[in-house]
Amino acid sequence: MVNEITLGTLDLTPYKEFARERLGFDFKDIGLLVTALTHRSYVNEHRNLKIEHNERLEYLGDAILEMVTSDYLYRTYNESEGIMTSLRAAMVRTESIGAAGYELGYEPLVRLSRGEKHGLERAHEVIMADCFEAVIGAIYMDQGYEVAKDFIYKHIISKLDDIIREGTWRDAKSYVQELAQKSKGVTPRYRTLHESGPDHDKYFVVALYIEDEKIATGEGHSKQEAQTNAARAGVKKLRELLGPEIDQFKKNLQNM
């Protein structure tokens, strides 16, 4: 258990209310939830306090998340290792679990250093994702495997149908190339439209072209990220244009 001394004068009421209202149970050791939502930067800024950051719980939660999602996919889909790995990656990638964290609403409870609170948006997304894994670890330690599993089913595995329907489990750049060749017989091109920001915080806007037509745009803190986001937007548009002929795999999955 987390020693009560390590919590100092912290008001535990918001953490207890979050657990009861958003998670559906009371923690036996509320300190585990506090630790799950404590970033390393906060610990470094408060060295006079005997507090622990969330990285050990994150390590534990990451392993449990992978186990639960892998088990579900194996039992549900008779697909190849490669396809199941791609489906799992789509469920547990930073964007997915970070979004689940925002939906849960624990952001105001995350303890960060003053500098980290004003950090980049992408850094905050990573922190929210890391906290989500740490919360899984905390639930497992406090409530056991079945409760942690139910939590993952509710907030992660429940999104799988959308992932399959939208095709986001596939590598976006490879998929948009496949669709472009299917629809036009050509390979898509990427063009940087805009680049801004200092060297340590660049921001890019990239357009996806098929032949001479601009299909979609994407933004990101690297050209690779912007291209990937443009590809994802392009996939969505091309799927709408091509219609049901490209959805056979999705139907195969859904009909199993």
N, C-alpha and C positions, 0 to 999 in steps of 0.2 A: 504493500500500500504506500501511497505518497504521504510522507510525513506532513502533518498539518502545519508544522513550523515553516515548511517551504512555501506555503501559501501566503504567509505574512498577513497583511491587513486587507488582502484582496476580498472584495465583496463577491461571495460565491452565489448569491441569489440568481443573477442572470444565467449562470451556468446550470444551476439546478432547474430553473424554469425552462431553459432550452431543452435539457434532457427530457423533462417530463412532457413538454408540449410538442416538441419536434421529433424526438426519438421514441417517445412512448413508454419510457420507464425512468425510474430513479436510479442513478448510479449509487452503488454501495460505497465507492471511493470516488467522490467527485473530483479529487485531485488528478485522476487519470484523464478526465475530459479537459481540465485546465491545461495539463501538460500537452495533450494532443493539439491544443490551439496556441501553443507557445513557440514562437519562431526563435531560431538561434540568435538572431540579431537582438532580440529582447534580453536574452540571457547575457549576451556580451555587454549590453548597455547597463545591466544591473548586476555587476559582478559581486556586489556586496550582499546580494540575496542568494540563498542556497536553493536555486530553482533549476529545473531540468528542461531542456528544449525537447521538441517532439520527434527528433530524428530516429530514436530507437523504436518508438511506437509506429512511426511511418514505415520503417523497415518491416515490422511485424505485419502491419496492415496491408502492405504491398503484396506480401507472400500469401496472405489469406484471400485477398481480392483475386489474385491470379489463380489460386486453387479453386475457388468457388465458380468463377467464370469458365475455367477450363473444364471443370466437372459438368457444368450445365451444357456446354457446347457438345461435349463428348456424348452425353446421354440423349441429347435432343436431335443432333444432326449427324447423318451418316456421310460426312464429307471428308475430304483429304486433310492431312495435317496443315497444308498451306492455307487452305480456305479457313479452317478453324482458327489458325493463328492470326489471320487477317481480321476475322470477326472479333476475336478477343482484343486485338490491338485497338480496334475502333472503339470498343466499349471502355477500355481502361486508359486511353491516351489522356494526356494532360488536359486537353480542351473538354473532354467528356466528363472527367471526374471533377474538374474545376467548376464546370457548369452545375454539376450536382451539388457542389458545396454552396454555390451562390443560391440555388433553389432552397437548400436547407436553411439558409439564413444565418450561418454562424460567423459571417465576416466581422460584425461588430465585436465579437468575443475574441478574435485572434489578437494575440499580444505580439506587437512588433516594435522595433526601435523607432525613434522619431524619424530618422532618415528613411527607413524602409517604408514607413507609412506614406511617404511622398515619392516613392519609387515609381518605376515604369509600370504601365498597365500589364504588360506581358509578365513582369516579375510577380505582380500580384496574382495573376492567373496560376502561375506555378505554385505560389505559396498556398493558394486555396486548394489546389490539387493535392499538395503534400499533406495539408491538414486533413483532407478527406481520408487519405490512407491512414493517417495517425488516429483519426476518430474510429476507423474500423479496428485498429489495434487496441484502442482503449475499450471499445465495446467487447471485443473478444476477451480481454483480460478481466473485465468486470462482470460480464454477463454470460460468457461462454460462446462456443462456436456457432450454435444454432441461431442465436440472436444476431450475431455478426453476419451470418449467412442470410437471414431474413432481411437485414438492412441492405445488403448488396443486391438482393433480388429486387427490392422495392425501388432503389435509387439508381441502379446501373443496368441490371439485366432487363428491367421493364422497358428500357429504351431500345432494345435490340430490334424489334419490329420496325421502328423508324429508321434505324441504321441500314437494315436490309432494303427497305422500300426506297430510300433515298440514294442507295449505292455508296454511302460514305465509308463503308468498310474497305473499299478498294482504293489502291493508290491513285490519287486524283489525276496526276499527270499522265500515268499510263492509261487510265480509263478514258480521259478526254481524247487522247490520241487514237484509241480504239474507236471511239464514237465518231471522231472526225474522219477517219479513214472509211468507216462504214457509211457515213452520210455524204461525204464529198470526195473520198478517195485521195485525200491529201493529209499531210502532217501539219499540225498546228504550230504556230510561231508565237513567241513571247517578245514583247517590246516594252522597255521601261519608259513610262510616260513622265514620271516625276521622281525626283530624289531630293530629300530635304533633311535638315537636322545636322548637328555636329557629328564628328567621326564616331563618338562613343554611343550615339543614339540616332543612327540613320533611319530614315523612313522612306519606303519605296512604294510607288504605284505602278503596277504592271498591267498591260493589256494582253489578252489572248486573241490572236487573229487566226481565222481559217480562211485561206486565200487572202483576199483583201478586206474581208469583213471583220470588224471588231466584235467578238462574241461576248466577252466579259472582261471585267477588271478585278484586280485583287490588290490588297495592301498588306504591308508587313515591315518588320524591322530588319529584314534581309531580302535580297532579291529572290532567294529560294522560297522564303515564306510567302512573299507576294505572288510568286508564280503558282505556288500550291493553292493559294486562296483564289486566284484567277481560274485555275483549273477546276476547282470545286464549283465555282459559279458557272463555268462553262459546261460542266457535266450536267448540272441542273437544267440549263437551257436546252442542251442537245437532247436530253432525255425527253423533255417536253415536246420537242420538234419531231423526234423519231417515234414517240408513242410506244404502244405495247410490244412492238417487235423486239425491243431490247430487254424486255422484262422476263424472259423465260427462266433465267436462273433464279430470279427472285421468286417466281411462281413455284419452281421446284423446291426451294427452301421452305416456302410457306405451306406447301401441301404435304410436307413430310409428317 
